[in-house]
Amino acid sequence: MTEISTPPAGVFVPLSRFAVPGRIAVSNRSAARWQTATLTEIRRETPQAATFRFAVPQWEGHLPGQHLMLRLTADDGYTAQRHYSIASAPDDEGHIELTLDHVDGGEVSGWFHTRAEPGDEVQVRGPLSGFFAWPGDRPALLIGAGSGVVPLMSMVRHHRARGLDVPLRLLVSARGPEELIYAREYGAETTPVFTRSAPQGVPVGRLAADHLAPLVAGAPAGGWEAYVCGSNGFAEHASRLLVRAGQPVERIRIERFG
């Protein structure tokens, strides 16, 4: 289940109705309503992660970085609810995508990875939380590990879909190339960091000061808005590195899980 950090004082927090530049406005009223989402496609990303695409005809849009609540109901009436980050860009009208790890013992992720098939229906409510959202109007430095890259990929996809010229960089950490979610989609904006195995000639090791210091020192005019998403341990590690590199604390947004 996703844990959303409380925004520090002075950090931009959107109002109850706010907009992606030139595209959509998101209403809290619609976010409070459960909607039926029909599974239309399943794409394997890594041995442990897959993307699930849903048709949600009445979905009114979201901001990159937001999440939703998903409700799964069993035949006997038992329900389970989970928070999941939205992977798709806002421009994917009438559809949303979620990328889920197969968590050992996870009743919802387990169902998706072992039983779900196109045509199945679930309930969704959202979008939720404006704190981790990126409106696309300021330079963004994105740092994620494992499935923490999911909300960041929504930002990357939005940046590409809209042809935004605002600077955006992504550093994504994975144990090895086979566990790098969305590997086929990364471009020049992305730097992968491999902690256990890597292609020949690529160094192996944790996210380090050497990865972040040049980016923070060479920040574009106005500086970066930094978005960090991953496990508790990774989020703490990455945020400390950012602060040591000179990134203002009040311009670091953190979403963590675990």
N, C-alpha and C positions, 0 to 999 in steps of 0.2 A: 504494500500500500504506500502511496506517495505521501511524503511529509512536506508541507509547504512552509517555508520559513516566513517569519513575520518581517515586514519591511522595516528597515531602520529609519529613524527620523531623517527627514530631508530627502528621502528617495521618492522619485516620481511614482505615483499610484494613480491609474486612470480612474475617472469618474464612473458612475454606474452605467453610463452610456458613452462609449468611446469608439474611435474609428481607426481602421487601417487606412493610411493616406490613399485617397482616391478609390477606395473599394467598399468597405462595409462598415456598418455600425453594429455593435453588439449590445443587446438589451438584457438586463438582469431578469426582466419578466419572462422572456423566452427560456433563459437558462434554468429557471425553476421548474420547467415542465418536462416530465418524462416523455420520451419519444421512442417509437419503434425503429430500430436499426436492423436492416436485413443484410446478412453477410453475402457478399458477391464474389469475393476473390481471396485466396490465400497465397502469399508469396514467401518462400523460404529465404531468409536472410543469412542465417548461420545455422550450425547444427542445433543450437538451443533457442534461436529466436526466429519469429516469423511475423510478417505483416498481414493484418486482417483488414480488408477493405469493406466498408459498409455503405449502403444506400440509405440516406436519411433525408427524405424529400423536404421536410419542414425545417431542416437545420438552417439557422439564420447566420451562420458564420462564426468565426473565432479569430482571435489574434494569435500569431505564432508564439508558442511557448505556453499557451493555456492547456488545461486538462479538462477531463470530464469524469462524471460518475457513471459507471456501467453496472447494470443490475441483471443478474442471471437467475432465472427461475427454473427449478427442477420440476419434474412431473408430479411430485408429491406436494408441491407448493412451497418448498424450502427456497429461500432466496439468499443470494450472496452479492455483496456490493463491493466494488473496488474503484479506486481512483486510477486513471490512466492518462498519460500525456498524449496529446494529439500529434501525430507525425506528419499529417498532410498540411499543405499550404491552404490559406483561406480561399484561394482562387478555385479550389476543387469543389465547385458548387454542387450541393446536394449529396456529397459524399464526404466521409471522413475515413482516415486510416489510423490504426493503432498497431504498434509493434510491441509484441509481448515476448518476454523470456519465458521459457518453460521452467518454472520454479518447482523444485522437488517438494512434493506434498501440497502444492498450491491447487486448491479446488477450482478456481476460476481459470488460471493459466493452464492447468492440467486438462480441463475440459476443452479449451480452445485448441490445444496442441494434439489431443488424442481423439476427439469426437466431433468437433465442429466441422461443418461443411457448408458450401454455398447454399443459400436458402434458409438457413437457421436465422432466427430472430432473437434479439436481445433488446433491453431497454437502456437508453442513455439519457443523461441530463447534463446540460452545460451550454456553453463553456463556463469554466469556473476559474477564479483567481486572476486578477490583473497584475499582480506583483511581478511575476516572472515573464510577463508578456513583452514582446519587442514590437513596437509600432512600425518599425522600419524607417524611423526618422532620425537616427543617431548611429554613429559608428559602433559596431558590436563585436566584442571579442568573446567567442564562445568556447567553453572548455567542458568536455564531457568524458565520461568513462563508461564502458559497457553500454547498457540500455539507457544510461543517462544522456546519450546522444539524441534520443527520440525527440524531445521538445526543441532541441537545437536544430535538428534536421528540418523541422517545420519552418524555422527562421531562414535556413539556407534555401529551401525550396521557394519560399516567398520572395526572397531577394532575387532569385533567378527568374521566377515567373513574372515579376514586375519590372525586371531590368533596372533595379535600383542602383544608383551610382554611389550610395553611401558605403564606406568601407566596412567589410565584414571578414573576419578570420575565424577559423574553427580549428581547435586542437582536440583530437579525439584519441583516447587511450583504450587499448585492448590488449589482451594477453598475447595474441598473435594474429596474423592476417586472416586465418580461418574464423576468428571470432569478431572481426571488424564489421559491425552492422552497417549496411548501406555502402559497402565497399565499392560497388559499381558506380555510385553516383558522385563520388568526391572529385573535386577539381582543384584548381590552383589555390582556392581559398583554404584548403584543408591540409593540415599537417598531422599524420598519424603517429602515435607514440606506442611502441610495442614493448610490453614489460617482460615477456618470457621468450618469445621467438620472433624472428623478423626475416624478411627477404635478405638475400646476400647483399652485404654492403650497407645495410640499414642498422644503426645501433639499437641495442636492447637496453631498456631501463625505465624506471619510473619517470613520470612527468617531473621536470627539474627546472631550476632557475634559468638554465641556459635556453630553455624553450620559450620562457615568458619575458625575460629581461629585454631582449631586442624589440619585442612587440610593444611593451609598455613604454620603453624609452623612445621608440619611434612612433608613438600614437599620433593619429591624424588630428587636425585642428579640432579643439573641443574635447579631445580625449575619448577613451573607450567607455562604453557601458559594458561591464563584464557580466557574463551569465555562466554560472558553474552548476553542473548537474551530475550527480553520481551518488555512490554510497556515502554514508556518514564520514568514513575515513578519507575517501577521495576528496569530498567537498571541503573538509578541514584542511587537508594538505594543499589543494590547489588554491584556496583562498589565502592561506598564509604566504604562499609563493607570490601571489599577486600583490599583496600588501608590501612584502619585502622588495618587490620590483618597483614599487612606487605608485601602484594603482590605489586611488582613494577608496577607503573602506565603504563610504556611502554610495559608491558606484559599483559595488559588487552585489549581484543578486544570486542567491543560492537556492536550489531545489535539491532535496536529498531523499534517499530512500534507504530502508534497512534499519 
